[in-house]
């Protein structure tokens, strides 16, 4: 028996491998033979369908179809196809029929590598979980596609897509590499999952269509032609918004809006170069309308090299029209790799021009906002254009009682959009801006100057979103911090020469009341800080004001420094060195206070002043004429003046006191020791003065307006009559009457005796404007060893000289009597001039207005004890005892008669009314 030869293990392995390969190849060969023999569509076996859907499910795709077919041309077809993405709720893509050319070996292996595709009735959906609207949304309602791959080319005979009013068509040939994912740039293809990539893609399409649905529709045609280098050129032609007869059809409306474009790609599908041109007419976007649009763009695969030009003519914004825009566009890349679009533009109207640069930076994530910035190095905008473009400006200025006119000049403007809003800074100037009464014309009415400022606006900066720096308002400079909210706060700081009325609206009643007291001939220099709220007439104010050459309550002053502290409760004004009009007029320090918690009638001002101001300046605070009348009173620098003023009803209650312990000059007369009190209350002026005057003492009291009819009392004790007469003549010097002869030459001087003394009391009424019409009664006593030289009695002194007083043995050294004044006449009923050996008794009147007098009287000699025969021989004594003295005529040169008359001898006691005081003065 023969035994079988031994077989090695290796040969057994080879034999098993061959049998297995033949066993597997046979079904494949049978399947290929079956497919090749098909002449009608055959439904794909369920096992193969399950394998295909499982493989797709592993890639995150859920595919469903009513039937899967194998066509005679070895294509795979499916009816009523639905595609879902695992991780997204709802269908993403549906189609009525899809036919895909596949490789049978790959198909049997469970892989799909399309060589041809035909699509009918395709629809693209945005699931509710992805849509911004929160509901499933149909994005593209009809997609039709025929494409095949031939070598390195992708041939697309037809591609048509329609979404609402938008239709897109494409045909041509492209490099097949455009279907391959580019990983050359280092991008990880698995860095984002299929659901994330799909959701982002669908959301971008949805956002685009949300805008497009409100437009007038569009049609897009693209054509691609292959190049010998394996790349392709694409040309596009789009007609947008060419039919929008229905009003409000969409967001952007236009007529004859045409877009032409061309781009070149290489064999790998990378972009090499592109260009586009868009033209249109009658554009409409919300309230913006444009007449003619031209946009030219070109670039390369590197977006940094993008550039172009934009022109837009006949632009209308609301009621603003006539704007033209020219812009040069470019695209740049930041150091971090973020791309941005830059546009250099020139915008102009018939009266306005603006030049600048706009930069748009697209957001890198969906949670960020696109970046936008604007720079305007220079520009000039007419206020009329600005009002038409932004009507809200008038509304914003209304609560501020403001107005904008003239021209607005822009310089170095920089605007940038942030999450909180727009941030803007730069420099502007206005030729005509009025806010709360502040304007260049109000500050400097005679000069045509602009309002200029640097500004910074940031909406997130609270409470002051707007900051103004280096603000120049004519001669005033300053800065401001402002809220733009209605009724919001603002802080204002000003310094410079200003017109006080320019701040009336801003500072309110207290400021107006203050400058009613001051009348400035020169603009004051002020430093003022104001804190308030828009529309509020009450402010907190701190400041300093230097005022020169002005009047304060009718009194002239040279300068003063005013310190201001004011708020809603009160106003305090500090006055430092309130200096009189002249360098020798002294000064005052003090305060002016208003208490706004009280009624207007008692709110103020409360004025307290202390210093050495000359009394005539202070007197002008009561009355200008009274002040002028007091100019003759000059006090030394060490005197003290106190002035207190407070409201009383509708008038001011004024109290003043002057104290001068040393020597001073009163109307040219050296005096000393003055105490003067002045009180003025509601048309009632009271003056009380005590002083050493003319070597004696004077006490004066006045009640009422001394420049009208006022009650006066005057007491003189021991005063030098010559000096008193000099003061009286300075108040109202006598006027010579017409035709009066010049006064005779003064006699040769004689050695003077001792100084005279005058005691006088007078009570009555006087008007210092017409002092010769004084009214009242009084009495006096004059002691003077040289009485004939006393001019106080006018022409009486001439009589004494004529009869030889001081030249004979008869000396008259004392004069006394009472007198009354009324209607410009002075009445002397019992004027007695006497001495140790003689007596002259006179009665008469003096016309104070005409400066004339008329006196009559007797000269008598007292009888001496014993008999002296020599007296019989004294003819002069006998003559005088029989004479009737008559003095009549001008005060300066009266006619004197002293001869004895027969009528006087026969009737020495006849009645005469000459010199009698009127009865009205005796009551």
ROLO-408435 format. One line per field, with one value per residue (C-alpha): x, z, y; residue number from 1. Coordinates in steps of 0.25 Angstrom, whole numbers, plus 5000, padded with zeros to 4 digits. Example, Ala and Ser with C-alpha at 12.3 -4.5 7.8 and 13.67 -1.06 7.14 Angstrom:
! residues 2
xx	5049/5055
zz	5031/5029
yy	4982/4996
k	1/2
END
This chain:
! residues 923
xx	5000/5006/5005/5002/5014/5015/5010/5017/5009/5012/5007/4994/4993/4995/4984/4974/4977/4974/4961/4957/4960/4952/4941/4940/4943/4932/4921/4927/4928/4914/4910/4917/4912/4898/4900/4906/4894/4883/4875/4865/4866/4868/4865/4878/4878/4874/4887/4895/4886/4888/4903/4903/4894/4903/4915/4909/4904/4918/4921/4910/4900/4886/4881/4867/4860/4848/4856/4870/4872/4883/4882/4887/4898/4903/4898/4892/4879/4870/4855/4850/4863/4865/4878/4880/4892/4894/4894/4884/4869/4862/4865/4876/4874/4863/4862/4852/4862/4877/4886/4900/4910/4919/4930/4924/4936/4936/4921/4922/4932/4922/4929/4923/4932/4923/4927/4914/4903/4889/4879/4865/4855/4866/4863/4872/4866/4871/4867/4860/4872/4881/4871/4871/4856/4855/4847/4851/4853/4854/4866/4867/4854/4859/4873/4876/4889/4896/4911/4922/4937/4946/4960/4965/4953/4939/4929/4916/4906/4896/4894/4881/4877/4865/4861/4849/4852/4867/4871/4886/4891/4905/4911/4925/4937/4945/4957/4953/4962/4951/4943/4955/4957/4970/4979/4991/4989/4991/4976/4971/4959/4954/4956/4941/4931/4921/4909/4917/4922/4908/4901/4911/4909/4894/4893/4902/4892/4880/4886/4889/4875/4868/4874/4872/4857/4855/4862/4856/4861/4873/4878/4892/4899/4913/4921/4934/4945/4957/4971/4983/4990/4979/4972/4959/4953/4939/4931/4919/4907/4897/4884/4879/4867/4863/4848/4843/4830/4824/4827/4835/4838/4851/4862/4870/4863/4870/4868/4878/4886/4897/4908/4920/4931/4942/4952/4963/4966/4978/4978/4976/4964/4972/4968/4978/4971/4958/4951/4936/4929/4915/4906/4893/4882/4872/4876/4868/4872/4863/4863/4875/4874/4885/4884/4896/4905/4918/4927/4940/4948/4959/4969/4977/4977/4983/4972/4981/4983/4968/4966/4955/4947/4933/4925/4911/4904/4891/4890/4878/4876/4862/4861/4876/4880/4891/4902/4913/4923/4936/4944/4956/4955/4966/4967/4978/4983/4987/4999/4990/4985/4971/4967/4959/4954/4959/4951/4957/4946/4942/4928/4922/4910/4909/4912/4920/4932/4937/4950/4953/4956/4946/4951/4942/4947/4938/4936/4944/4933/4917/4918/4926/4922/4928/4938/4936/4945/4944/4955/4952/4965/4957/4943/4934/4919/4908/4899/4887/4892/4894/4880/4874/4883/4880/4867/4869/4879/4868/4861/4873/4876/4862/4863/4876/4870/4881/4883/4893/4896/4907/4918/4923/4938/4944/4958/4965/4951/4953/4940/4940/4929/4930/4920/4915/4913/4921/4933/4937/4948/4954/4953/4941/4938/4925/4923/4909/4906/4897/4895/4888/4892/4906/4911/4923/4914/4909/4923/4929/4917/4927/4936/4932/4939/4936/4934/4944/4947/4954/4944/4943/4930/4929/4915/4920/4926/4916/4911/4919/4919/4924/4937/4940/4955/4962/4949/4950/4938/4943/4951/4947/4954/4950/4945/4933/4928/4914/4903/4895/4883/4871/4872/4886/4898/4908/4921/4926/4939/4941/4952/4955/4948/4933/4920/4912/4899/4905/4903/4889/4882/4893/4894/4880/4874/4885/4895/4885/4882/4897/4900/4888/4897/4909/4910/4924/4930/4940/4938/4941/4952/4946/4949/4936/4933/4918/4911/4897/4887/4881/4869/4871/4872/4879/4894/4906/4916/4930/4938/4946/4943/4953/4945/4951/4945/4931/4920/4914/4900/4903/4916/4929/4940/4953/4955/4950/4952/4939/4939/4926/4920/4906/4896/4881/4881/4889/4899/4911/4919/4932/4938/4953/4959/4946/4955/4949/4949/4962/4975/4973/4958/4961/4955/4946/4945/4933/4922/4909/4899/4886/4878/4869/4862/4854/4844/4850/4846/4855/4865/4876/4885/4891/4903/4914/4926/4938/4949/4954/4946/4944/4930/4926/4927/4919/4909/4907/4901/4889/4889/4898/4895/4898/4911/4915/4911/4920/4933/4938/4939/4953/4957/4971/4975/4973/4958/4948/4936/4925/4914/4902/4891/4880/4866/4854/4842/4844/4855/4869/4872/4885/4893/4907/4917/4929/4939/4951/4959/4970/4970/4963/4959/4944/4942/4956/4955/4964/4956/4957/4949/4937/4926/4916/4904/4895/4883/4874/4861/4850/4851/4855/4870/4875/4889/4896/4909/4918/4931/4942/4939/4946/4952/4939/4929/4918/4906/4898/4885/4878/4865/4860/4866/4876/4875/4860/4852/4859/4858/4871/4877/4890/4898/4911/4919/4931/4934/4943/4932/4942/4944/4929/4926/4936/4929/4916/4921/4926/4913/4906/4915/4907/4904/4906/4893/4892/4898/4905/4917/4930/4932/4941/4956/4958/4964/4978/4980/4981/4987/4977/4972/4969/4960/4945/4935/4921/4910/4898/4886/4877/4865/4857/4857/4867/4870/4884/4882/4875/4881/4877/4863/4864/4853/4854/4858/4870/4879/4893/4904/4917/4928/4940/4949/4950/4935/4936/4945/4935/4928/4917/4908/4911/4909/4907/4922/4923/4915/4924/4936/4929/4925/4939/4938/4952/4957/4950/4948/4935/4938/4927/4931/4918/4907/4894/4880/4870/4867/4857/4858/4847/4845/4859/4859/4866/4859/4866/4856/4866/4880/4889/4903/4909/4922/4926/4923/4913/4901/4895/4881/4876/4864/4864/4864/4874/4870/4878/4875/4877/4889/4883/4880/4872/4874/4869/4873/4879/4892/4893/4903/4901/4900/4912/4911/4914/4916/4927/4927/4936/4924/4917/4928/4928/4921/4922/4915/4904/4902/4901/4891/4882/4884/4875/4884/4879/4887/4881/4886/4895/4902/4916/4913/4901/4897/4899/4891/4894/4888/4878/4864/4853/4843/4851/4853/4838/4833/4844/4835/4827/4823/4831/4830/4844/4851/4839/4839/4827/4816/4817/4831/4826/4816
zz	5000/4996/5006/5001/5000/5011/5009/5016/5024/5015/5003/5011/5014/4999/4995/5005/5001/4986/4990/4998/4987/4977/4987/4989/4974/4969/4976/4971/4957/4957/4963/4952/4941/4947/4947/4933/4928/4934/4924/4934/4948/4959/4974/4982/4991/5006/5011/5002/5006/5020/5018/5011/5022/5033/5027/5025/5040/5044/5038/5045/5034/5034/5020/5017/5004/4999/4989/4985/4971/4962/4948/4935/4934/4947/4955/4969/4970/4981/4982/4993/4999/5013/5020/5034/5042/5055/5066/5059/5060/5048/5033/5026/5012/5004/4989/4980/4972/4973/4963/4966/4957/4966/4965/4967/4974/4984/4985/4988/4999/5005/5000/4990/4981/4972/4957/4953/4960/4956/4965/4964/4974/4984/4996/5007/5021/5034/5046/5058/5067/5057/5052/5059/5057/5066/5056/5044/5031/5017/5011/4997/4991/4978/4974/4961/4958/4947/4948/4945/4947/4935/4939/4947/4942/4948/4937/4942/4930/4939/4953/4957/4971/4975/4988/4988/4978/4976/4965/4963/4951/4948/4936/4932/4936/4949/4954/4962/4973/4978/4984/4992/5006/5007/5018/5013/5022/5034/5037/5044/5036/5049/5057/5056/5056/5044/5052/5056/5042/5036/5047/5044/5029/5030/5039/5030/5018/5027/5031/5017/5012/5024/5018/5003/5006/5008/4996/4982/4977/4969/4958/4957/4945/4946/4935/4937/4926/4929/4926/4920/4934/4940/4946/4942/4940/4946/4940/4947/4943/4954/4952/4966/4970/4956/4958/4971/4967/4981/4991/5003/4996/5003/5011/4999/4986/4973/4958/4948/4959/4951/4957/4948/4953/4949/4957/4954/4962/4961/4959/4973/4974/4981/4978/4970/4966/4965/4961/4962/4957/4962/4957/4960/4960/4969/4981/4994/5008/5019/5018/5010/4995/4984/4970/4963/4969/4964/4972/4966/4974/4971/4978/4979/4987/4998/5004/5008/4994/4992/4987/4979/4977/4981/4976/4980/4974/4977/4991/4999/5014/5019/5015/5013/4998/4989/4995/4986/4991/4986/4993/4991/4997/5001/5010/5021/5030/5045/5051/5058/5044/5045/5032/5030/5019/5018/5011/5008/5004/5000/5003/4998/4996/4990/5004/5011/5009/5018/5016/5024/5025/5029/5034/5035/5042/5042/5055/5056/5065/5065/5079/5075/5067/5054/5057/5050/5052/5045/5044/5038/5037/5032/5028/5027/5029/5028/5039/5029/5023/5037/5042/5029/5031/5046/5050/5064/5066/5068/5077/5086/5086/5090/5105/5105/5098/5088/5073/5063/5050/5041/5038/5046/5044/5047/5050/5055/5057/5061/5063/5067/5070/5083/5090/5098/5086/5078/5084/5077/5079/5072/5070/5065/5063/5061/5055/5061/5073/5085/5097/5109/5104/5103/5089/5083/5080/5094/5100/5089/5082/5074/5069/5059/5066/5065/5077/5077/5085/5087/5090/5095/5095/5101/5105/5115/5123/5133/5137/5127/5114/5107/5111/5105/5106/5101/5099/5093/5093/5088/5099/5109/5110/5118/5119/5121/5126/5120/5121/5108/5116/5117/5131/5133/5140/5134/5140/5133/5136/5129/5130/5122/5119/5118/5116/5128/5121/5113/5126/5130/5125/5130/5144/5147/5156/5165/5154/5148/5162/5164/5151/5154/5165/5156/5143/5136/5126/5123/5122/5135/5135/5142/5146/5148/5152/5149/5153/5149/5141/5127/5128/5143/5146/5159/5159/5168/5165/5170/5164/5164/5156/5154/5150/5146/5143/5148/5156/5168/5173/5165/5171/5162/5166/5160/5162/5171/5172/5174/5180/5177/5184/5180/5180/5181/5196/5195/5188/5195/5188/5194/5191/5192/5190/5185/5181/5179/5165/5169/5175/5188/5189/5198/5197/5204/5207/5210/5205/5198/5201/5196/5204/5193/5204/5207/5198/5187/5195/5207/5200/5198/5196/5210/5208/5218/5215/5223/5219/5217/5205/5203/5208/5195/5188/5198/5197/5183/5186/5192/5182/5171/5174/5189/5185/5177/5188/5198/5189/5198/5210/5209/5220/5222/5219/5234/5235/5236/5227/5231/5221/5224/5214/5214/5208/5213/5205/5191/5195/5202/5216/5216/5229/5228/5239/5236/5248/5246/5259/5252/5244/5231/5221/5219/5207/5208/5223/5232/5242/5251/5260/5250/5253/5242/5242/5230/5230/5218/5219/5208/5203/5217/5218/5232/5233/5247/5248/5259/5256/5259/5249/5247/5260/5267/5267/5258/5259/5247/5245/5232/5230/5216/5203/5204/5189/5191/5203/5215/5230/5235/5248/5250/5262/5262/5274/5275/5260/5252/5244/5233/5230/5232/5221/5212/5213/5210/5198/5192/5193/5185/5181/5179/5165/5161/5157/5143/5143/5156/5158/5162/5177/5182/5185/5198/5208/5213/5222/5237/5247/5250/5264/5271/5263/5264/5269/5264/5271/5262/5263/5251/5249/5236/5222/5211/5197/5194/5179/5182/5196/5195/5196/5210/5220/5235/5247/5255/5264/5264/5272/5267/5275/5267/5270/5255/5252/5240/5232/5234/5221/5227/5228/5214/5211/5226/5227/5217/5225/5237/5229/5224/5238/5242/5252/5257/5252/5263/5278/5275/5274/5270/5274/5276/5267/5270/5266/5261/5246/5237/5223/5213/5198/5196/5206/5219/5230/5241/5251/5262/5257/5268/5266/5278/5286/5299/5294/5282/5278/5264/5263/5250/5243/5229/5218/5209/5195/5195/5180/5175/5185/5190/5203/5210/5225/5233/5247/5258/5263/5278/5288/5302/5312/5322/5337/5341/5332/5322/5315/5304/5299/5295/5286/5280/5267/5262/5274/5273/5258/5260/5271/5261/5249/5243/5236/5223/5215/5201/5188/5184/5195/5189/5187/5195/5196/5210/5216/5230/5230/5239/5233/5238/5237/5246/5256/5256/5256/5261/5265/5252/5248/5238/5233/5228/5234/5241/5240/5232/5241/5234/5241/5255/5255
yy	5000/5013/5025/5039/5048/5058/5073/5085/5094/5106/5099/5097/5111/5115/5105/5111/5125/5122/5115/5126/5137/5129/5127/5142/5146/5138/5146/5159/5154/5149/5163/5170/5161/5164/5179/5179/5171/5181/5189/5195/5201/5191/5194/5193/5181/5184/5178/5188/5199/5197/5196/5210/5217/5211/5216/5230/5229/5227/5241/5248/5247/5241/5238/5233/5231/5224/5215/5213/5209/5204/5210/5203/5213/5208/5221/5220/5227/5231/5236/5246/5247/5253/5257/5260/5263/5256/5267/5276/5274/5273/5271/5279/5275/5269/5265/5259/5251/5249/5241/5239/5232/5223/5213/5199/5193/5204/5203/5188/5192/5202/5215/5225/5233/5241/5243/5249/5255/5259/5266/5270/5277/5280/5288/5293/5295/5302/5294/5301/5298/5306/5317/5331/5331/5318/5310/5302/5310/5307/5314/5310/5305/5299/5293/5287/5281/5273/5271/5261/5259/5257/5255/5268/5275/5277/5279/5286/5288/5293/5298/5306/5311/5319/5325/5335/5346/5342/5333/5328/5320/5314/5306/5303/5295/5296/5289/5277/5281/5291/5279/5275/5281/5290/5285/5292/5304/5295/5295/5282/5277/5270/5283/5286/5275/5273/5279/5291/5294/5291/5300/5311/5310/5310/5321/5330/5327/5330/5344/5347/5343/5351/5363/5359/5356/5371/5375/5376/5362/5358/5349/5344/5337/5331/5325/5317/5314/5305/5310/5302/5303/5295/5307/5314/5328/5331/5343/5347/5356/5360/5369/5374/5381/5384/5383/5389/5396/5392/5403/5398/5385/5382/5388/5392/5397/5401/5402/5397/5392/5383/5375/5370/5361/5353/5344/5334/5321/5312/5297/5294/5304/5315/5329/5337/5350/5356/5369/5374/5386/5390/5401/5406/5417/5422/5414/5414/5410/5414/5429/5429/5431/5432/5436/5429/5418/5413/5403/5397/5386/5377/5369/5356/5343/5351/5360/5370/5375/5378/5392/5400/5412/5417/5428/5432/5444/5452/5446/5450/5447/5451/5465/5467/5466/5469/5460/5454/5443/5439/5428/5419/5406/5396/5384/5382/5372/5375/5369/5359/5354/5361/5367/5380/5389/5403/5414/5428/5437/5451/5455/5469/5477/5491/5497/5485/5477/5465/5457/5444/5430/5419/5405/5393/5380/5368/5361/5348/5341/5342/5348/5360/5372/5377/5387/5401/5413/5427/5437/5451/5460/5472/5476/5487/5485/5496/5497/5496/5483/5478/5481/5475/5462/5461/5468/5462/5473/5484/5475/5473/5488/5492/5489/5497/5509/5507/5509/5505/5514/5517/5506/5494/5492/5478/5474/5461/5454/5439/5431/5416/5407/5399/5389/5401/5410/5420/5427/5440/5450/5461/5476/5485/5500/5507/5520/5521/5513/5518/5509/5514/5528/5525/5529/5537/5548/5549/5549/5559/5566/5574/5563/5552/5540/5525/5515/5504/5492/5479/5468/5453/5445/5431/5426/5417/5428/5433/5442/5451/5444/5457/5464/5478/5482/5495/5501/5515/5524/5538/5543/5532/5519/5507/5493/5485/5471/5468/5457/5456/5451/5460/5467/5461/5468/5477/5483/5496/5503/5517/5527/5540/5553/5552/5560/5557/5556/5544/5536/5540/5528/5519/5524/5530/5540/5542/5546/5556/5562/5563/5571/5580/5586/5586/5594/5591/5599/5588/5574/5567/5556/5544/5529/5522/5507/5503/5490/5489/5480/5483/5491/5495/5510/5507/5504/5502/5513/5516/5527/5539/5552/5564/5576/5589/5603/5601/5607/5600/5605/5618/5620/5620/5610/5607/5592/5580/5565/5558/5544/5536/5524/5521/5510/5507/5512/5525/5533/5539/5550/5554/5568/5570/5584/5591/5603/5617/5624/5631/5626/5634/5630/5618/5604/5594/5580/5572/5563/5563/5551/5546/5536/5529/5521/5534/5541/5550/5563/5559/5550/5560/5566/5567/5576/5578/5587/5592/5601/5615/5619/5634/5638/5644/5631/5624/5635/5632/5619/5626/5638/5642/5657/5655/5649/5660/5670/5662/5663/5675/5665/5659/5649/5643/5629/5625/5628/5616/5615/5604/5601/5592/5590/5580/5579/5585/5583/5587/5597/5595/5599/5606/5609/5616/5621/5629/5631/5640/5644/5651/5664/5665/5675/5679/5688/5694/5696/5688/5680/5668/5658/5654/5644/5643/5634/5632/5623/5622/5614/5614/5628/5633/5638/5641/5648/5651/5657/5663/5669/5679/5690/5703/5704/5700/5689/5686/5676/5674/5666/5663/5655/5652/5654/5666/5668/5670/5675/5670/5674/5680/5684/5691/5695/5702/5706/5714/5713/5723/5731/5734/5719/5716/5727/5720/5707/5713/5720/5706/5700/5710/5722/5735/5739/5754/5761/5768/5782/5781/5789/5781/5781/5792/5789/5783/5793/5792/5781/5784/5775/5764/5762/5749/5739/5741/5731/5728/5721/5717/5709/5706/5697/5696/5690/5690/5685/5685/5686/5700/5703/5718/5714/5708/5709/5710/5719/5721/5730/5733/5740/5745/5750/5756/5768/5771/5770/5779/5769/5758/5755/5747/5759/5763/5778/5781/5780/5791/5800/5798/5802/5814/5819/5818/5806/5802/5816/5823/5821/5813/5798/5788/5774/5765/5762/5754/5752/5743/5740/5733/5728/5726/5726/5730/5742/5743/5751/5758/5765/5769/5769/5775/5779/5785/5788/5794/5809/5807/5799/5797/5791/5787/5780/5775/5765/5758/5753/5740/5738/5752/5754/5768/5773/5784/5788/5799/5802/5812/5814/5818/5821/5818/5829/5830/5834/5848/5861/5862/5875/5869/5860/5873/5876/5862/5865/5850/5845/5855/5852/5837/5838/5845/5837/5826/5815/5810/5799/5795/5789/5777/5770/5772/5788/5793/5808/5813/5825/5829/5844/5849/5851/5860/5849/5840/5852/5855/5840/5831/5820/5818/5803/5796/5781/5781/5768/5762/5747/5742/5736/5722/5721/5725/5714
k	1/2/3/4/5/6/7/8/9/10/11/12/13/14/15/16/17/18/19/20/21/22/23/24/25/26/27/28/29/30/31/32/33/34/35/36/37/38/39/40/41/42/43/44/45/46/47/48/49/50/51/52/53/54/55/56/57/58/59/60/61/62/63/64/65/66/67/68/69/70/71/72/73/74/75/76/77/78/79/80/81/82/83/84/85/86/87/88/89/90/91/92/93/94/95/96/97/98/99/100/101/102/103/104/105/106/107/108/109/110/111/112/113/114/115/116/117/118/119/120/121/122/123/124/125/126/127/128/129/130/131/132/133/134/135/136/137/138/139/140/141/142/143/144/145/146/147/148/149/150/151/152/153/154/155/156/157/158/159/160/161/162/163/164/165/166/167/168/169/170/171/172/173/174/175/176/177/178/179/180/181/182/183/184/185/186/187/188/189/190/191/192/193/194/195/196/197/198/199/200/201/202/203/204/205/206/207/208/209/210/211/212/213/214/215/216/217/218/219/220/221/222/223/224/225/226/227/228/229/230/231/232/233/234/235/236/237/238/239/240/241/242/243/244/245/246/247/248/249/250/251/252/253/254/255/256/257/258/259/260/261/262/263/264/265/266/267/268/269/270/271/272/273/274/275/276/277/278/279/280/281/282/283/284/285/286/287/288/289/290/291/292/293/294/295/296/297/298/299/300/301/302/303/304/305/306/307/308/309/310/311/312/313/314/315/316/317/318/319/320/321/322/323/324/325/326/327/328/329/330/331/332/333/334/335/336/337/338/339/340/341/342/343/344/345/346/347/348/349/350/351/352/353/354/355/356/357/358/359/360/361/362/363/364/365/366/367/368/369/370/371/372/373/374/375/376/377/378/379/380/381/382/383/384/385/386/387/388/389/390/391/392/393/394/395/396/397/398/399/400/401/402/403/404/405/406/407/408/409/410/411/412/413/414/415/416/417/418/419/420/421/422/423/424/425/426/427/428/429/430/431/432/433/434/435/436/437/438/439/440/441/442/443/444/445/446/447/448/449/450/451/452/453/454/455/456/457/458/459/460/461/462/463/464/465/466/467/468/469/470/471/472/473/474/475/476/477/478/479/480/481/482/483/484/485/486/487/488/489/490/491/492/493/494/495/496/497/498/499/500/501/502/503/504/505/506/507/508/509/510/511/512/513/514/515/516/517/518/519/520/521/522/523/524/525/526/527/528/529/530/531/532/533/534/535/536/537/538/539/540/541/542/543/544/545/546/547/548/549/550/551/552/553/554/555/556/557/558/559/560/561/562/563/564/565/566/567/568/569/570/571/572/573/574/575/576/577/578/579/580/581/582/583/584/585/586/587/588/589/590/591/592/593/594/595/596/597/598/599/600/601/602/603/604/605/606/607/608/609/610/611/612/613/614/615/616/617/618/619/620/621/622/623/624/625/626/627/628/629/630/631/632/633/634/635/636/637/638/639/640/641/642/643/644/645/646/647/648/649/650/651/652/653/654/655/656/657/658/659/660/661/662/663/664/665/666/667/668/669/670/671/672/673/674/675/676/677/678/679/680/681/682/683/684/685/686/687/688/689/690/691/692/693/694/695/696/697/698/699/700/701/702/703/704/705/706/707/708/709/710/711/712/713/714/715/716/717/718/719/720/721/722/723/724/725/726/727/728/729/730/731/732/733/734/735/736/737/738/739/740/741/742/743/744/745/746/747/748/749/750/751/752/753/754/755/756/757/758/759/760/761/762/763/764/765/766/767/768/769/770/771/772/773/774/775/776/777/778/779/780/781/782/783/784/785/786/787/788/789/790/791/792/793/794/795/796/797/798/799/800/801/802/803/804/805/806/807/808/809/810/811/812/813/814/815/816/817/818/819/820/821/822/823/824/825/826/827/828/829/830/831/832/833/834/835/836/837/838/839/840/841/842/843/844/845/846/847/848/849/850/851/852/853/854/855/856/857/858/859/860/861/862/863/864/865/866/867/868/869/870/871/872/873/874/875/876/877/878/879/880/881/882/883/884/885/886/887/888/889/890/891/892/893/894/895/896/897/898/899/900/901/902/903/904/905/906/907/908/909/910/911/912/913/914/915/916/917/918/919/920/921/922/923
END
